């Protein structure tokens, strides 16, 4: 997600600085080169050697005659984005007031003046986060174009956001944002049809692919709605659903203001009349299965011009057969393109898939995150047209 991106990582004196080492590792795992900048307060919590180890570069702990702030964040500076994680209330207030008395605030002032993207992940006690002066400072800095990664407010603390959330916002800040101003709806994961209060009819889909598409679209500037039965995520507005009917209803609502739909969910093909009470075990049981509505057919009927990306899972392992089935789906509902894959990749982090258009089919092998990026780029091309 961050291949070729240079990230200057500012660390300030929050106890959340102990998470900096793993954050730096994750930024690098995602492809970024990272250089650390630390305040004196941060050095009292985590040793510069730890950050040096995590980034594999020398750490800036003071501004010297080498003007490190300009070299990192100035015009034509090294950094593509300046990330401050964690950022204390003190640091946010200083940035809002153009006070630059630490290496981190000096880099922030320089970055803002040079139009280098800045991302801030605040971390502090909840009463500090609720202070009107801190909220005003956040609003002021946000109006200047700084991206804030909202903290997780729990246990009386505004805890630093997850690594996943920070990485997604860094990618969004550093990229070209070809989907900026677009609304992308993504369905993801499995649906579940209740058999009784404790049993459900479902499938093996994990939602990994759908979440990867949603994250990639967010990184490219889109506003994303994720319809699934899964966790809340930072990079999308989440509509929680369980059954196929609930997914259809939520998707229809979301698509009223959508520019693209990505139908990545493995929606159950059948439902049953659920029993009000628990069905006792040990008895023979026959379930009468009723087909569920086809989501893309229903959405196409209501939105004849909406670009829709479909997914088609097969078990044959025959690529030509997969392409043929994908094209049938593409033509039947006038889809933008279809992702065809073998059902064996459900729940895995890697995949082999075919991006099937009306006249072409391209093969992809790699991570689902990488495929999510390919799909998002194709959507950007469609929206651009």
N, C-alpha and C positions, 0 to 999 in steps of 0.2 A: 504493500500500500504506500510505502514511503521510499520506494527505490529512487536513488539519486537526489534525495532531499537532504539539505544540510540544516540541522537543528541546533541552535544555541540554546542550552538548557540552563535557565536561571533557577537557583535554589536559595530560598530564604529561610528564616529562622522559625519555622513551624515544626512541631514534632513529626508532622507528616514527611519531613525531609528524610526520615528513615526509609521511606519507600522509593527514594530517588534512584537507588542502585537498580532495582528491578525495573523501574520505568525506563531508565536509560538502556537497559538490556532489551526491553520490549521495542523501543524505538529502533534499535539496531536490528533486531530480528525482523522488523518490518521493512528494512532496507535503508534506513537513514544513517548518515554520519552525524555524530553528536559531539559537541564540545561544551563543557560545563563552565558556569559562572556562579560563584558563591559569595554570599554576604558573610561578614564576620560572625553574625548570629547563627547562620547555617552551619558554620564550621564548628560551633560548640555542640551541635547535635550529631553531625555526621562528618567524619574526617575527610578532607580533600583527597586523600589517597584512595578512599573507597570510590569516590566519583571518578577519579582518574582511571581506576581499574575498570569501572563499568563503561566508560566512554572510550578508553584506550587512547586518550589524548591528555595533554597538559591542561590544568584547570586554571581559570582566571580567578584569583582571590583578591587582587587589587588592580587598580588602573595605574599604569606607569607611563613613562615617556614613550612606550611603544603604542600608546593610544589603542588599547585592546578593544574598547567599545566601538571605535570607528572601524577597526579591522574586521570585527565580527558583524556589526549591525549597521554600519554607515552606508553611504552611497557605494554601490558595487562591493559591499561587504561579503564576507564568506557565507553568512547565514541566509537561508531562504525563509526561515521563520524563527522568531524568538519566543520560546516557550518558558513561562515562569510557573514552575510546579515543584513544591507548593508556593503559593503567594499568600503572605500574611496581610492582615488588615493594614498594618503599618506600611507595607510596600505598595498596596493598591492606593492608599491615600497619598503617598509621595508621588506616585506616577501621575495621579490626577492633578496634583499641584505643581508638576514639573520640577520636583525636588530630586536631585540625582547625587546622593551622598553615599551610595554603595555601588559596588560593581554592577549589581543587578539593575538598580534604578537608573544608573548612567547608561547602561545598554538599552534599557527601555526608552529613555528619552531620545537616544540616538536613533533607535529603530523607528519610533513614531515620526521623527523628523525626516527620516530617509524613506519612509513608506515601506519599510520592511514589515511583513505581517507579524502581529503579536498575538499570542494565545496565553491566557491566564487561567490557571486552575487554583482557585482560592481554597484555603484550609485554615480554620480557626474555630474557637468556641462559638456556639450558636448565638449567644447574646451579642458578641462582637459582630457577627455577620448581620444581625438585625439592627445594629446601630445606624441611625439615620445618616450620619456622616459617611459611614462605610458604604451604605446603599447608594448615596448620592455620588460618591467617588466611582463606584462601579458603573452607574448610569453615565457619568461623564466620560469615562474611559471607553465604554461601549459605544458611545456616540462618535468617538474618534475612529471607529472601525476595529477596535480590539475585540477578539472573540473570547468569551468567558465560557469555561467548562463548568457547568453548575455542580456544586458540591452535593454530597449525599448527607442530608440533614437527618441525624439519628443520634440517640443517646446524649442529647444536649450539645452536640458538636456538628459543625459544618465540615464533614470529612472530605478529604480530597477525592475527586472523581476517580472512577476505575481507570486502569491503564487503557482498556478498550475505548472508553469515552475520550480520553485525552488523545490517543493516537488518531481516532476518527476526526477530531477537531483540528489537529495539526495537519492532517492530510487535506482537509477542506480548506484551511487557511493557505496552505502552500501551493495548491493546485490552481488550474485555470478556471474551474467552475463552469464548464460548458452547459451544465443543467441548471444554472442559477435562474431563479424565477419559475422553474417548472415544478409541478407536483406529481410525484410518482407514487403509485399505490402498489404494494407488493403483498401477495398472499404467500404464506409460508407454513411448512410443517404438515403434520397430520391433523385430521379431524377425528372426533370420537362420537359415536352414536350410542346413547345409553340403552342397555339391554334391561337393566334393573337399577336400583339405587347404588349398586357397588360394581357392576360390570359394564364394560363398554366394547363396542366393535370398532377397531381402529386399524392402523397399519404401522410400518416400521420407519416412516419418514421422521427425521430429527429436526428439520427446519434449518439446518446448517446452510444450505444453498440459498434459501430465501433471505436469510439474515445477511449473507455475504453480498447479495444483490442490493439489498436495502442500504447497507453500509457503503458500498461503492457508489451508489447514486448520491448519497449524502455527501461523500467526499468530493463529488463533482458539482456540488452546489445545490442539489435538489432539496425541496421539502418532501419528506418521505412519510407515508402512512404505511405501517406494517400491520397486517391483519393475520393474527395467528393465536394459537394456544401455547404461549411460551412466555419467556421473561420480558420484563420491561427493558428497553434499551435506550441509550442516550441519543442515538442518531435518527430516531423516528418517533412519530406519534403512534402509539400502540393501541390497536383495537383488539381486546381479548375476546376470543370466540372459542367454542368447543365443537359444535355440530356443523354439518354441511349447510344446514339452513341458516344458522347464525353467521357463518362465513359469507354466504351469499348476501344476506341482508346488510352486513357491515360493509362489504365490498361495493355493493350498489350505492350505499350512502357516500362512501369515500370517493367513488368515481364521478360523482356529480360535479366535482371541482378538480378532476384529475386531467393530466396531460398524457399519461401513459399508465397502463396496468401491466404488471408482471405477475402472471398466474403460476407461481412456483409451488404452491401447496399441493400436497398429495391428498386431495379431497376424497373422502370415502364415497364409493360408488353406490353403496346400499345403506339403508336405514331399517330399523325395526320399530314396531309398536312396543314401547318400553313398559315393563311391568311396574306397577306402583310399589310393590313390596319385593323384598329379596326373593329370588327364585331358589328354592331349596336344592342343595346338591344331591347327587346320587340317583336322580331320576333321568329317564330319557327325555330329551327335549328337542323339538323342531322349531327353528326360527324361520318365519316367513319374511324374506328380504324384499324390500321395496327400493327401486332405483331412486337415487337423489338427483336433483336438477343439475345439469351441466353448467357450471359457473360461467365459463367463457361464452356459452350460447346465450345465457340470460343477459350478460353484460353487453354482448354485441347487439342484441335486439334493442336494448335501451339506448346504447351509445354506438350508432353505426359508424362513426368516424374516429372513434378512440383507438389509438395504436395499442395493440395488445400483444404481449410476448407470452407464448405458451411453452409448457414443458410436456414432454412425452416420454414416459418410462416404459421400457420393454424388457423382456426376459429372454429373447431369442439369441442375443449376442451377434446377430447378423446385421452389419452396418447398412447394407442396401435395404434390408427389410425395415430397419429403423427409420431410414430416410423416407422410404415410401409411406410409412404410417404417419410420420411427421408432416409430410406434404399433404396428406389427406386432411389432417386436422387444420393445417394452415389454410387450405383452400375452402374448407367447409365454413370456417368462421372468419375468413379474411384477416388472418393474423399478420403482424409485422414480420415475425420470424418465430421459429420453434427451436427449443433446446431438446435434443433427443439424447437419452442416455440409458444405460442398462440399470435395471433396478438394484443390482448388487451394490451400487455406490451409496445406497441409503445409509445414513449415519456415519459415513466415512468423511475424512477431511480432504481427501483427494478424489478426483473424478476423471472420467474420460467421457467426452460429450461431443455432439455434433451440432453446430449452429446452422440450422437449415432455413434457407431463404427460398423464394419461389424458383430461382434458377441456379443457386449455388448451395454448397454444403461445405463448411470448414470444420476440421477436426481440432479438438482441444484436449490436451492431457496436462494435468497439473492439479494445483490446489483449487478448492471451491472458491476461495477468496480471489484467486487469479481469474477464474471463470466469471465471477461476479463483476470484476473490472471490465472484462471483455463485453459482457452484456450491457453494462452501464455506458460504455463507449458507443456501442451500437445504438442504444436508446438516444444518446446525445446527438448522433448523426441524424436519426429520424426526427427528433424534436427540432433540430436545426433546419431541416428541410421544410 
